[in-house]
């Protein structure tokens, strides 16, 4: 936490952050609910002059460590949104995913957060795992909607290098038909899909900031930040980060990199892609997709009604 404080001081200067200009904060990656609220106090004290009046401050939390005391402590610091890493309400599936909580703990944690005063509550669901059935997923969705939430993130299980599942590729079973079916079920409950994996009666301002290609400070080991045409990567080794939190690699971006990123971020969300960033060739390709009803053109912005095709649409327009 002391290393985080040092990096935060540095980044506030590097980004030339002005008073009341920070729009959102997201505490996540890892498990913030294992860190005592008292340890966050110096960070919040340093940030206080820079926070916008209507700021959204989200913390991720695991149901087994998000105790009522922890939730109240974060609420008192100013956190006003919690995103729970629930993954499933099926205890056998939670064991398969190596989760430390059970479904009863997940439900209790969400209800406790609501009692404390959190209005904006989100949960993550994982799908496309080994042994998933439509019955299991419907139970997950129905249980989620029985709780006081206004946002859901739904992620297919992806097998990453260096994770416990690296040697178990059979664990992931995603199909387009299953994903489409699941998304339709969530939308039918009254949650709007505003990004490829996010649904809600409330749109997370922090999520939207990425899709709108805003600048952001990335604090902590393994975080990523962006300022203009530069991206910043603090060291991914925790011990090295503690020794020197300013060991940060800089990646320069060119205008083509920026455009490609704006394309795939815009097409995988409700933000869309403005006509003005496309060249004549790309505009011609985009118009083909409009004629084929794969894209919609409104107010000089191209919108993608089928987020699952975002990558293919980006490739079609830019190649």
C-alpha positions, 0 to 999 in steps of 0.5 A: 500500500505504501508503494501504491501511494508513491506511484499515485503521487507520481502519476498525479503529477505525470497526468497533471490531474486537476482538482475535482477532475477524477471521474471514476475509480476502480479498485480491482484485479486481485482481491481488494476485500482482503485488504483492511479499509484502514490501509486504503485511508492514506490513498483516499486522503491523497485523492480527496482534492481530485475527486469529482462531485458525482464520482463513481468509486467501485471496489471488487470483492470476493463474497467470502472476504467481503464481511459486513465490517469490510463493506462498512469500512469501504462505504465510509471511505467513499466507495459507492459501488461493489462488484462481487466476484460471484461466478456462479450460485452452483456450489459444485461449479464454484468448487470446479472453478477453485472459488473460496466461497459458496452460493450462500456466502455470495447471496449474504454478501450482496444483501449485506452491501444493500443494507449498508447503503450501496445502491449500485451493486454488480456481480460477475457470472462465468459461463462456458465451463465444463459441465455447464447446462442451460438449467444451471445457467438459468438457475444462476440468472434467476438467483442473480435477479432475486438479489438487489443488483442493478448490473451483471458482467458475464464472462466466458471461461478463458484459459490463460497461461500461468493459471491453474487451468492452463493444463486443463483446456477442456474446462472451457466450452464456449459456443456462439449459440450458448453465449447468444442464448445466455445474453438474451436471457439476461436482457429479457430480465430487463437489463440492457447490454451496453458492452459485450460482457456488461448488462445493467439498469445502470451503466458503469461510468468506469467501464464506459471510460475505457470504451470512450478511449479516455485517459486513465491512471493504472496503479499497482503491479500489473496495472496498465495506464494510458495518457494520450498516445502512451501506455504505461505498465508498472512491473508485474512482479509484486516484490519488484513493485514494492522495491520500486513502484516507479519501475514503469515501462512506456509503450508509444502508440501511433495514430493507427494503433489508436484508430484500431483500438477505437474501432474494436472498443467502439464496436464492442460497446454502445459507444460506436465509432465516429465517421470522422476517424475513418479514411475513405477506404474504411468508410466504404467498407463500413457502408457495405456493412450498413447496407448489409444491416450489420452496422447502423449509422446514426448522427455520423456514428457507426453502431454495432447491434451485435457485439459478438461480431465486434472483432470481425467487423473491425477486421473487415473495415480495417484490412 
